[in-house]
Amino acid sequence: MKCLIVDQMHEKTDQFFNEIGLEVEYQPDITRSEILDCIGGYEGMVIRSKTPVDKELIEKATKLRFIARAGAGVDNLDVELLEEKNIAIINAPEGNRNALAEQSVGMLLSLLHHIVKADKEVRKGAWHREANRGVELAGKTVGLLGYGYMGQAFAKKLSVFGCNVLAYDKYKVNCTDKYCRQTTLQEVFDESDIFSIHVPLTGETKQMVDKEFIDSFKKNIYLLNTSRGEVLSLAACCEALESGKLLGLALDVLENERLNELTDEQRKNFSYLSTSNKTILTPHVAGWSFESYENISRVLAAKIKAFLTQ
């Protein structure tokens, strides 16, 4: 079975895939037009985010049995059409969940203890102890939006700090475990000191966390987003930071991550966030560690093997 890899992957990917009987063609520099020209000759395809897997591409993939997404999200895939064509969708949230959970903890601690702000000040010769007095994570109530692989991994890390973790996930039933209690969205609004987003980007979740959503929290909160940027309104975040409703904001993702292509409004919001001492911004790397890079390929190989032998 021939499998086309169109994005940069870990050096061991060929080995993992060959071991399960795939004939791999590794073309990380391939263009979209070249993919369209050749995809009809492959039974499998592996992609990160190079190009949308849309109707145009799917219609040309006449032999395709599976498409593997090297990561967790599948928002760049036309899921409905792939399912209609009986093409399996294989992703690997297990591969980078630990990396994402570790960074989420790191970003949260950095917010609570003003680590980034204090570091910048000290480097400039300022020694402001009282202005950088920290807030302890221990005993805080953390509300999670979504309790899939990422939310579960974050909750497990938080348990070490003695946090009370609540999760709202409308698509899960009885997902309470030793790290987290499933609850209503209203209880998340009422009880949370910290709120973290762990849902995929869909038509339902796009701009879900807007001004009205943020204003629904009873307390002033810290907010983290390591899922997809378009789930969260940055305009609403800027307003909430200004009013004090948000005590701090950690973002690994943005509505538009092409920083040289921002609209006027996006540029205004980004300017505010990037100059605020209440924010931490990272370039979509929460699940991107040296370990996860290899592990994603290992997980995909295991899942593809299971699919082919079922």
WOJOQUI-V997320 format. One record per helix or strand of 3 or more residues. SS is the DSSP state (alpha for helix, beta for strand). FROM is the first residue (numbers start at 1). LEN is the number of residues. Records with the same first field share a line. If there is no record, write none. Layout:
SS = FROM-LEN + FROM-LEN
This chain:
beta = 2-4 + 23-4 + 44-4 + 66-4 + 88-4 + 141-5 + 164-5 + 180-3 + 194-4 + 221-5 + 246-6 + 279-3
alpha = 13-7 + 32-10 + 55-6 + 79-6 + 93-20 + 115-9 + 130-3 + 149-11 + 185-7 + 211-5 + 229-3 + 234-10 + 259-3 + 264-12 + 290-19
